[in-house]
């Protein structure tokens, strides 16, 4: 059902992959209490040469896997991180605003923003429809 328990109730997460222009390419839906790294490798396998992600994806094994597959990880380190991050480029990281803008556009659609659907397949279908609507704008 892709619903996870948290203090706020039942939640879910949408892990999104976009192109350079901020258009949706693919996504995965997981429980809200699931860690971001759980979907990182499956999404990054479908990505381009540069992978830009937020601090939730900070992990040395993920960076090593991306480098091993010929991709450049642009992932900032968390404050508590012990490993160095030599590939982090602050200027390239600024392009991550594109995915934030995508989620802002998608949240204009009530079916995506509120997730009243109990079944994962229904929410995935609604999210796919919203991605199509955003893509055609």
Secondary structure, DSSP 8 states (H G I E B T S, - for coil): ---EEETTEEEEEEEEEE-TTS-EEEEEEEETTS-THHHHHHHHTTS-SEEEE-GGG--HHHHHHHHHTT-EEEE---TT--S--TT--HHHHGGGHHHHHHHHHHTTSHHHHH---SSHHHHHHHHHHHHHHHHT-
